Amino acid sequence: MPKAFSKEFREDVIRVYRESDASMAQVVKDFGISPSCLKRWLAIDEKDSARSSRSPQSGSESDALREANKRIKLLEQENEVLRRAAAYLSQAHLPGE
């Protein structure tokens, strides 16, 4: 099973490869990954870049979307806490205990 790398690590490797004069062999050696792994990451990044360039958003739309996603995540976390609290309290007040 392939080793899982964090998104930040992948982004750092891609950035270093693209912004430096180092060869692919040197980059994969330095980061301890395989050449096929880097090639796959580069292909995925190219596809993502092409997709994002097709649907350009203004800076304010992007910021608003980012804020909305943060708010949604917070509300989902709060909802989960309330759901767990309700389950706990309903168990604590069962008749006959």
URNOR-V24943 format. One record per backbone hydrogen bond with DSSP energy under -1.0 kcal/mol. NH is the residue of the N-H (numbers start at 1). CO is the residue of the C=O. E is the energy in kcal/mol with one decimal. If there is no record, write none. Layout:
nh:NH co:CO e:E
nh:NH co:CO e:E
This chain:
nh:10 co:6 e:-2.3
nh:11 co:7 e:-2.6
nh:12 co:8 e:-2.4
nh:13 co:9 e:-2.5
nh:14 co:10 e:-2.5
nh:15 co:11 e:-2.5
nh:16 co:12 e:-2.8
nh:17 co:13 e:-2.5
nh:18 co:14 e:-2.5
nh:19 co:15 e:-2.6
nh:20 co:16 e:-1.4
nh:27 co:23 e:-2.2
nh:28 co:24 e:-2.6
nh:29 co:25 e:-1.8
nh:30 co:26 e:-2.7
nh:31 co:27 e:-2.3
nh:32 co:28 e:-1.1
nh:33 co:28 e:-1.9
nh:38 co:34 e:-1.9
nh:39 co:35 e:-2.5
nh:40 co:36 e:-2.3
nh:41 co:37 e:-2.5
nh:42 co:38 e:-2.6
nh:43 co:39 e:-2.2
nh:44 co:40 e:-2.5
nh:45 co:41 e:-2.5
nh:46 co:42 e:-2.5
nh:47 co:43 e:-2.3
nh:48 co:44 e:-2.6
nh:49 co:45 e:-2.6
nh:50 co:46 e:-2.4
nh:51 co:47 e:-2.2
nh:52 co:48 e:-2.4
nh:53 co:49 e:-1.8
nh:54 co:50 e:-1.2
nh:62 co:58 e:-2.5
nh:63 co:59 e:-2.4
nh:64 co:60 e:-2.5
nh:65 co:61 e:-2.6
nh:66 co:62 e:-2.4
nh:67 co:63 e:-2.6
nh:68 co:64 e:-2.5
nh:69 co:65 e:-2.5
nh:70 co:66 e:-2.1
nh:71 co:67 e:-2.4
nh:72 co:68 e:-2.5
nh:73 co:69 e:-2.3
nh:74 co:70 e:-2.4
nh:75 co:71 e:-2.6
nh:76 co:72 e:-2.4
nh:77 co:73 e:-2.1
nh:78 co:74 e:-2.5
nh:79 co:75 e:-2.4
nh:80 co:76 e:-2.1
nh:81 co:77 e:-2.1
nh:82 co:78 e:-2.4
nh:83 co:79 e:-2.4
nh:84 co:80 e:-2.3
nh:85 co:81 e:-2.5
nh:86 co:82 e:-2.5
nh:87 co:83 e:-2.0
nh:88 co:84 e:-2.5
nh:89 co:85 e:-2.9
nh:90 co:86 e:-2.3
nh:91 co:87 e:-1.5
nh:92 co:88 e:-1.8
nh:93 co:89 e:-1.2
